Amino acid sequence: MSTKPKRLGLFGAIKRYPYFYILLLPSLIYLIIFNYIPMYGITLAFRQFAFNRPSMFGEIPILRFIGQTFNMEWVGLQWFEFLFALPDFWVVMRNTMIISFGRLIIEFPAPIILALLLNEVRIRKLKAAYQTVFTFPHFLSWVLVVGMLNGIFQTTGVINQALISLDKEPIRFLTDPQIFRGLLFSTNIWKSAGWGSIIYLAAIAGIDPTLYEAAMVDGAKRIHCLWHITLPCIKSTIVIMVILTCGNILNAGFDQIFNMYNPAVYSTADVLDTWIFRTAFQSSGSGARSFSLTIATGTFKAVCNFALLLSANLFAKRLGEEGLI
C-alpha cells in the first residue's frame, strides 16, 4: 500500500536543499532592500512630512529616511480627504479610467490577433522577418517615438503639409482633445503589439500538432483550426494576461502620455501619474504638503490596482479558469 509522501516545511526544505536557497539568497536580498524596505515610505501618506527631522538610525540614506519618519506627526486620513476634495483629482481619475479601460478593450487584443496572424505564415524566414519588424518598435524609447510623431502629426508635419498643399485645413492631431486619445491607443499598439505577441506565439508553439492534423483529416479549414483549436488552447494564457493587466490598469502608461501630452489636451489626457509628477516636481507649491499628497495619491492608486487584480482573479475563477491564486 502506497503512503502519501511527507510534506517538507520551509526549514526542512532549506535543510535538504541548502544550495538552491543559497542561489536564491542574492535575489531575496535585492527584493528586501529595493522593494520591501522602501514600502515603509507608504506611512508618509498618513503623516505630516517635514524636512530635516533627526534620524534614529544614522546617516545611511535608506535607514536615515526611515529614522526621520519616526519623528513625523501622524495625521490619519487627512491627506486622502484633502485629495478627494480636489476638483482636479476627479478629472484625472476619470481620464485615467477611460484611458486604462480603453487600453484593455482596444490595445489588449492586438498582440493576440498579431500572434494568430503570424502563426498562419508558413514560410519560416518570412515569419521571422515579420516578427522582427513588428518587435523592433518596442526597443525605441518614447522620447524618440514622440520625436518622430511630432515630425508627422504637428501642424508643420508631413501630413498637415500635404493637406495644406491640397488646400485642406490642417488637423490638430496633438492639440485636439478629441483626437489625442485615439492617437495614444494607435501609437501604443504600433509600439508594443509585436513584443506582446511573443508570449502568445510561445503558447501557440506548445499546442500539440496532431490536433491540427486530426482536424484537417476531418475536413477542417485553417479558420476552423484557429477558432476551435488555437484559441481554446491559449485561453488560459489570455486569462492570465488579462488578470495581470487589470492589476496594472491605473498606471495608464506614464512614459507615453508624459512625452506626448501638452496643456491643450490636459482635459482628456492628464492621468494620475502625470498629475502626481506635476504636483510633486513642477508646481510652485512643491514641498512638504505636495510630498505627502503625492504619496497618498500613489497609495490610493496601488490599493485600487490590487483590488482590481483580486476582482479579475475571482471573476476568472467564477468562469472556471485557474487564475493566479
Secondary structure, 3 states (H helix, E strand, C coil): CCCCCCCCCHHHHHHHCHHHHHHHHHHHHHHHHHHHHHHHHHHHHHEECCCCCCCCCCCCHHHHHHHHHCCCEECCCHHHHHHHCCHHHHHHHHHHHHHHHHHHHHHCHHHHHHHHHHHCCCCHHHHHHHHHHHHHHHHCCHHHHHHHHHHHHCCCCHHHHHHHHCCCCCCCCCCCHHHHHHHHHHHHHHHHHHHHHHHHHHHHHCCCHHHHHHHHHCCCCHHHHHHHHHHHHCHHHHHHHHHHHHCCHHHCCHHHHHHHCCHHHHHHHCCHHHHHHHHHHHCCCCCHHHHHHHHHHHHHHHHHHHHHHHHHHHHHHHCCCCCCC
